[in-house]
Amino acid sequence: MSPPLRYLIHAMMNNSILLLFDVFGTFVFALSGATKAISKKMDFLGVIVFAITVGCAGGMIRDVLIGAVPVAAYQNSVYIIAAFVAGLLMFLIAENCEIDSFLNHIMFFDAIGLGFFTAMGCEKAATFGISPVGIVFSGCLSAVGGGVLRDMFAREVPMVFTSDFYASASILGALLFLLLSYIGCHPSLNLWITALFTIAARVLGYKLHLRLPVAHQGHKGEGK
């Protein structure tokens, strides 16, 4: 096989893996957005808007910041379609399942989306020649951006500021991505390791109730 043909096949396989990561992350995040909308008693349009916002917003913001415009969701309809399908699916099964108990599974949807979007965000930033700090920021923003908007739309304090090891797991995953890139890990393998590590860190943090320190405000005059 000639070198140019080998390079072309490798590039096509790489692009397919990146697309798979991006679409899968979009779908699972959209599930969490739709579930939140249903729990808030929103109508069909609200469920779909939440699904698309949570599924696509993080990646769209990332693309704008790194100069990947038009953003991926505008260049390839599969992202919005995947988010729409996730929202429609949740809307249709809502009547036959206990949404209150299903809300407990949002964390697992978020964990999966967090891992895949962190890995994908880092990889896309790296291909655009962004600095190491920018790569970490892009990975984290891709992962938490949609969830922040979801919680703000639901008039709640964003999970990223209160949850056990949420953004922290994404940052650790992004740092691992940098380390593996530095030692020459194959890009496809790096994606999988970063995604799985971030998912595991998020789930472990949730199970063990790990969280960053919280500032406790003092009370003047106490003890007088």
C-alpha positions in Angstrom: 0.0 0.0 0.0 1.4 3.4 -1.0 2.2 5.9 1.8 -0.4 8.5 0.5 -3.2 5.8 0.5 -2.1 4.6 3.9 -2.3 8.1 5.3 -5.7 8.7 3.7 -7.1 5.5 5.3 -5.6 6.4 8.7 -7.1 10.0 8.5 -10.5 8.6 7.6 -10.5 6.1 10.5 -9.3 8.9 12.9 -12.1 11.2 11.7 -14.7 8.4 12.2 -13.5 7.9 15.8 -13.7 11.6 16.5 -17.2 11.8 15.0 -18.3 8.8 17.1 -17.0 10.4 20.3 -18.7 13.7 19.5 -22.0 12.3 18.5 -22.2 9.8 21.4 -21.3 12.6 23.9 -24.0 14.8 22.3 -26.6 12.0 22.6 -26.0 11.2 26.3 -25.8 14.8 27.3 -29.1 15.4 25.4 -30.7 12.6 27.4 -29.8 14.4 30.7 -31.2 17.7 29.3 -34.5 16.1 28.3 -34.8 14.3 31.6 -34.3 17.6 33.5 -36.9 19.3 31.3 -39.5 16.5 31.9 -38.9 16.8 35.7 -39.7 20.5 35.4 -43.1 19.7 33.7 -42.1 21.3 30.4 -43.9 20.7 27.2 -42.6 18.9 24.1 -40.8 22.0 22.8 -39.1 22.6 26.2 -37.9 19.0 26.3 -36.4 19.3 22.7 -34.8 22.7 23.4 -33.2 21.4 26.6 -31.9 18.3 24.8 -30.4 20.2 22.0 -29.0 22.9 24.2 -27.3 20.5 26.6 -26.1 18.2 23.8 -24.7 20.8 21.5 -23.9 24.1 23.4 -20.6 23.0 25.0 -19.1 22.0 21.7 -20.4 25.1 19.9 -18.9 27.4 22.5 -15.6 25.4 22.2 -15.5 25.7 18.4 -16.1 29.4 18.5 -13.3 30.0 21.0 -10.7 27.9 19.1 -11.8 29.3 15.7 -13.4 26.1 14.3 -16.2 28.0 12.5 -18.8 27.4 11.3 -19.2 25.2 14.4 -19.5 21.4 14.0 -23.2 21.4 14.8 -23.8 23.7 11.8 -21.6 21.8 9.4 -23.0 18.4 10.2 -26.7 17.9 11.0 -26.0 14.6 12.8 -25.3 16.5 16.1 -28.7 18.3 16.3 -30.5 15.2 14.9 -28.8 13.0 17.7 -29.9 15.5 20.3 -33.4 15.7 18.9 -33.7 11.9 18.9 -32.6 11.8 22.5 -35.2 14.4 23.5 -37.9 12.7 21.6 -37.0 9.3 23.1 -37.2 10.7 26.6 -40.5 12.4 25.9 -42.1 9.3 24.5 -41.0 7.0 27.4 -41.7 9.5 30.2 -45.2 8.3 30.6 -44.1 4.7 31.2 -41.3 5.4 33.6 -40.8 7.1 36.9 -39.0 10.3 36.1 -38.2 11.1 39.7 -36.3 7.9 40.0 -34.9 8.2 36.5 -33.4 11.6 37.6 -31.0 9.6 39.7 -29.5 8.2 36.5 -28.7 11.7 35.2 -25.4 11.5 37.0 -24.4 8.4 34.9 -25.5 10.1 31.6 -23.5 13.1 32.7 -20.5 11.0 33.6 -20.4 9.4 30.2 -21.0 12.6 28.3 -18.3 14.3 30.5 -15.7 11.7 29.6 -16.4 11.7 25.9 -16.7 15.5 25.6 -13.5 16.1 27.6 -11.5 13.8 25.4 -13.0 15.2 22.2 -12.6 18.8 23.3 -8.9 18.2 24.1 -8.3 16.4 20.8 -10.0 19.1 18.7 -8.1 21.9 20.4 -4.9 20.1 19.9 -5.5 19.7 16.2 -5.9 23.5 16.0 -2.5 24.1 17.7 -4.0 25.5 20.9 -1.6 25.8 23.9 -1.7 23.2 26.7 -3.7 25.5 29.0 -6.1 26.1 26.1 -6.4 22.4 25.5 -7.4 21.7 29.1 -9.8 24.6 29.1 -11.4 23.4 25.8 -11.8 19.9 27.1 -13.5 21.1 30.3 -15.7 23.7 28.5 -16.9 21.1 26.0 -17.8 18.8 28.9 -19.5 21.2 31.3 -20.8 24.0 29.1 -24.1 22.4 28.1 -24.8 21.2 31.7 -24.3 24.8 33.0 -26.9 26.1 30.6 -29.2 23.3 31.5 -29.1 24.1 35.2 -29.4 27.9 34.5 -32.5 27.3 32.3 -33.9 25.2 35.1 -33.2 28.0 37.6 -30.8 26.0 39.6 -27.2 26.5 40.8 -25.1 24.8 38.1 -24.0 21.4 39.1 -20.4 22.3 38.1 -20.3 24.6 41.1 -21.8 22.2 43.7 -21.5 18.6 42.6 -19.1 16.0 43.8 -16.1 16.0 41.5 -17.7 17.2 38.3 -15.6 19.8 36.6 -12.6 18.5 38.6 -12.9 15.1 36.9 -12.9 16.8 33.5 -9.8 18.8 34.4 -8.0 15.7 35.6 -9.0 13.9 32.4 -7.7 16.8 30.3 -4.4 16.8 32.1 -4.1 13.1 31.5 -4.7 13.8 27.8 -1.8 16.2 27.8 0.5 13.7 29.6 -0.4 10.9 27.2 0.2 13.2 24.2 3.5 14.3 25.6 4.8 10.7 25.9 3.6 9.9 22.3 0.4 7.8 23.0 -1.5 7.0 19.8 -4.3 9.7 19.4 -7.1 7.1 19.2 -5.9 5.3 22.3 -5.5 8.6 24.0 -9.1 9.4 23.4 -10.4 6.2 24.9 -8.1 6.4 27.9 -9.0 10.0 28.6 -12.7 9.3 28.3 -12.7 6.2 30.4 -10.5 7.9 33.1 -12.8 10.9 33.3 -15.9 8.8 33.5 -14.3 6.7 36.3 -13.2 9.8 38.2 -16.6 11.3 38.0 -18.4 8.1 39.2 -15.9 7.5 41.9 -16.1 11.0 43.1 -19.9 10.7 43.2 -19.8 7.4 45.1 -17.2 8.6 47.6 -18.8 12.1 48.0 -15.4 13.7 47.1 -15.6 17.4 46.7 -13.3 20.4 46.8 -13.2 22.5 50.0 -16.0 24.9 50.6 -15.4 28.3 52.2 -17.2 28.7 55.5 -18.2 32.3 56.3 -17.3 33.5 59.8 -19.8 35.2 62.1 -18.8 38.5 63.6 -19.5 38.9 67.3 -19.8 35.1 67.8 -19.1 34.2 71.4 -19.5 37.7 72.8 
